[in-house]
Amino acid sequence: MDRTTYSLVATDLDGTLLRGDDTVSDRSLAALARVAGAGARHLVVTGRPA
């Protein structure tokens, strides 16, 4: 089976990457480490005002 290679992974901030207490879970940190280890970039997307 072919594996798709991604060069960019985008995540929402509130309620997705950040939990209700504004921390990032160990599971999410591990996933982001795998993203970086695979050579992809991580982009944070948010609806927060600038």
C-alpha positions in Angstrom: 0.0 0.0 0.0 1.4 3.4 -0.9 1.7 6.0 1.9 0.9 9.6 1.2 3.6 12.0 2.2 2.6 15.4 3.5 4.8 18.5 3.7 2.4 20.5 5.8 0.0 19.7 8.6 -2.4 22.4 9.8 -4.3 22.3 13.1 -6.8 24.6 14.7 -5.7 26.1 18.0 -8.6 26.3 20.5 -10.3 22.9 21.3 -8.1 21.0 18.8 -4.4 21.6 19.6 -5.0 23.4 22.9 -7.2 21.8 25.6 -9.6 23.7 27.7 -6.8 24.7 30.1 -4.6 26.0 27.3 -2.2 23.1 27.5 -1.2 20.6 24.8 -1.6 17.0 25.5 1.2 14.5 25.5 -0.5 12.7 22.7 -0.6 15.9 20.6 3.0 16.6 21.4 4.0 13.1 20.2 2.0 13.6 17.0 3.7 16.9 16.3 7.1 15.2 16.9 6.2 12.6 14.4 5.2 15.3 11.9 8.5 17.1 12.4 10.4 13.8 12.2 8.8 13.1 8.9 10.1 16.4 7.6 6.7 18.2 7.5 5.9 21.6 8.8 3.2 22.4 11.3 0.9 25.4 10.8 -1.4 26.7 13.5 -4.7 28.0 12.2 -7.0 30.1 14.5 -10.0 32.3 14.4 -8.5 34.4 17.3 -8.2 38.1 16.5 -4.7 39.3 15.6 
